[in-house]
């Protein structure tokens, strides 16, 4: 059966589901204004959505102070976690044990919920990240090492979310680090610097920048194509995505998009990439030929997306 995509539509203040073969809308759920990053657990039961509360990192405001829990099978909100003073949750993730991590851009702390399915309130660990305006983070599978991308301080800080007594370590990467891609087994963290227009390659053992290479304008996100050993950047204000040889940093391809690209998702077989574009579209690209093989319409400002397993839409078709 066809697969479905779960997609945040930030300026429609919603999350939606689409058939990825036909683009048909399979459901839409209203959320608090300006939801952003979300993560889905391993069995695709619950999604955890950060209520960021503002349109982008340059906007003022601290109304976003929660994490919304969605039962994906029911397409419904089942709980809301309160963040209190830790406003503007942006980065969000789960470790291999299913523990939830939420990054507050406002307070500069990473919050941990050891059992996010408890549907109670309170946080088990709250740890300062040590950088100015943290936006996204990368996390090791065991959750014991986090890497925070700090927009204003131009660094990545490394820390243990479970031990606030140890000061975070700073790695200077360039102006406005935001995109991150951790290859834990290879001991490499890639970060993309939006103002420096660079990718930094960090050795996670030594915490040193091994090398950098240049990108087109404004690389807001970076992803790893494991099938071809390539890196892909979304160049937001550059209006393109670009593909690099991982070993050399040589740019192999740059392709313009109809509007500014916002996020990307690579399918499990690494055959196609789905790119959310700021003209109410998702486009599917062949990762070998870069041919656009599909385009479908979305709500306003589509962003982060997850592809669900084959036949998942049966849950919605059969619900009463």
N, C-alpha and C positions, 0 to 999 in steps of 0.2 A: 504494500500500500504506500501511497505517497507520504513523504515526510512533511512535518509542519515546522514553521519558524515562529518562535516567540520573540517579539520585537517591542522595545520601548519606543514610544512616540512622544518625545519630551514636550513639545509645544502643543500637542493634543492632550497632554496630561493623561496619558493612558498607556496600557500595554495591550498589544493585539497579537492575534495568531493568524498565520497565513499558510495555505497550501503552497509549498515551494515549487511545485511543478506548474500550477495554473495561476498562482497569485491570488486565488480566491480568499476573501476574508472569512475566517472561521470563528471569530469571536473578538470582542473588544471589551476591556474592563477599565472604567474610570479610576484614576489615582489622584492623590493630592497634587497640587500644581508643581510642575517641573520635577518629575521623577527622573532619575538618571541611571547610574550603574546598577546592575543586578547580577545575581548569581543563582544557579540552579543546583540542587543537591544531586548526589550520584544516582539516585533512583528516579529522578525527574518527578518527584512528588511535590516539593515546595520550591518556590522562588522567593528570594529575599531582595527587596528593592529599596535602595536608599532614596529617601525623600530629600533631595538636594535643596529644593525650594527656590532656586534662582536659575535664570536662563543659561548662565555660563560663569566661569570663574572670575570674570571681571565685574560682575554685577554685585551690587550691595544687597544685603538682606540676610536674615538668620531665621526665617520662618521654617525652614526644613530642619526638623529635629526628630526624625523617626525612621524606622525600617518597617516597611510593609511586607507582610508574609502572605503569599498567594498560593492557594492550593491549585496546582496547574490542571489537575484532572477535573476540577469543578469550575475552573476559571473564576475563582472568587477569592476575596480577601478573608483570611481566617484569623489574623492577629496583626497587631501593630506594636512594635517595640519602641518605647520612648527613650530618647537619647539625652533628655534634659539639657544641660548647658553645652553639650557637645554637638553643636549645630553644624549644618552643611555637610551631612554624610555623603561622601563621594565614592572613594575606593571601597570595595566590598569583596569578600572572598570567603572560601571554605577550605579547611585543610582536609587531609585524607581521613581524619576521624570524624568529620562532619561538624567541627566547631566553626562558628561564625565570627568573622573579623570585619569591623567597620571603622573606616578612617574619617575622623572629623577634621575637615579643613579649617573650621573656625577655632577649635581649641587646640589643635595640634596633637591629638591623642588617637591611639588605636584601641578600640574596645573589643573585648572578646566575650562571646557567649558560648559556654561549653556545651550546652544542650539547647540549640535554637528551636527544637520541637517542644520545649517545655511550655511555651506560650504563657509565660508569666512576665515579670518585669525584673529589671536589674541586670547588671553586667558583672561578670566574674573577674575580669582583669581590665584595667584602664592604664595604658602606658604612654608617656610622652614620646613623640617620634624624634624630637630634637632638631627639626627643620622648620623653615618659615613657609606657611601656606602649603601643607602637604595635600596632594591631590589624588594620587593613585599609589598603589603599593604592589609589590610582588612578595610571595610567601613561599617558603619551603613546604614540602608535603607534610612534614611533622609539625609545622606551625611554630617552630622554635626560633626561626630567623625571618625577619621582615625587612624589606627594603622600601623606604618611602621616597617618592618623587616629590621634591619640594620646589614649587614654582618660583618663589621669591628669593630663596637663598642659593639657588643654582647648584644644588647638591642632591645626592642620594644619601640618606642616613640609614645605617644598619643597626638593628637592635633586636632584643629578645622580648616579644610581647608578654612574657610571663615573669620578667625580672626587671622592674623599673629601677632597681638600684645600680644597674650597669649603664653608664652613659652611652648614648648612641654614637656611632662612629660616622664621620662625614667623608664623603667622596665627592670632590668637585668634578662636575661633568660638563658644565657650560650653562648658558642662559636658558632658563625655563625648561628643565627636564620634566617630561610628562609621560610619554609612552614608555612602556616597560615590557620586557619579555625575558623570563627566567628559564634558562635551560639548566636545570639543577644537576642532571647527570653529567653534563659537560663542564660544569663549574663556571658557567658564563651567564652574566646578566647584561642584556642589551637595553640601553635607554636612548630615547630620542629627545633632542633638545630643540624646542620650537623656535627659539630666537637665534640660537647659534647655527641652526640648520645642520645638525650633526647627529650621528649615531655614535655613542660611546660603547665600547666593549670592555666590560669589567670582569676581572678575574675574582670569583667569589671566595677563593682561598686566601688571596693576598689583599683583597679589597683595593686593588690598583687598576687604573684604566690602562689596558693593554694597548689600545689603539683607538682612533676615531676615524670616521670618514664622513664626507659631506653628503647632503641630501638636497632635494629641491626645497622650496620655501615651506616652512611651517610643518615639520613632521610631527603631528600630534599623537600618532599611535604607531607601534611597531609590532610585527608578528613574524613568526618563524614557520616557514614551509619545510617540513621535515622530509618530504618526499624528494625535494630537489636541492636541499641544503641552501635555501635562499631566505633572505629577509625581505619583508614587504612593509613599506611605510605608507600611511595615509597622510598626505600633505594638504592640510585643511585649507589654508589661504592660498596655497599653490594650485588648488583645484585639480589634484591628480593623485594617483598612487604610483609608487615606484618599486622596482624589484632589484635586489642586490645579490651578488654572489657573496655568500657568508664568509668564505675564507679570505677573499681579497678586498671586499667592500666595493668592488666595481659595480656601477649601476648598469644593469642589463636591459632595463626597460622602464620607460615612464609613459603613463597613459593619462590623458586628460579625462575628467569626469564631467557630466553635464552641469554640476554645481559642486560646492565644496563637499568632499567626502567626510564622513563623520565616524564611521566604525566599520570593521570588517570581521567576517567569520569564515574560517576555512572548514570545509566539510571533513568528515572522518577519513575519507580516502584521499584527501588532499588533491582532489580533481578540480574542484571549483572553489572560488572565493565569492562570497556575497558581500556587497558593499552598500552600506546605507549612505544615501546622498541627500544633501539639503535642498532637494526639489521634490520632496515627497515621493521618493523612489528607492527601491532596492534593485540593484543590478547584479546578475550572476555572470562571472567571468571564468572562462577556461584558463587554468593556471599554466597550461603549456603554450597555448596560442594567444592568450589574452583577448580572445574574441568574446564579445558580449552575446550570451546565448539566451538571456531572459531579462526582462524588466517588468516589475509590477509596481503599482501605485500603493502608497501608504498614507498614514496620517502625517501630521506636521512634525518635522524634524525627527525622522527615524534615527535611531542611534544603536545602542547595544542590542545584540541579538544572540539567540541560541537555537540551534537546530535540534528538534526533538526526535525520538526514535521512530522507526517505521510504524505506521498504523496508530500513532498516538491519538489521532483525532477521534478514534472510536470512543474514547472517554467522553467526549463532548456530544457525539452523535447519540449516545445511549443514555445520556443523563435525562432525567424527567423534568 
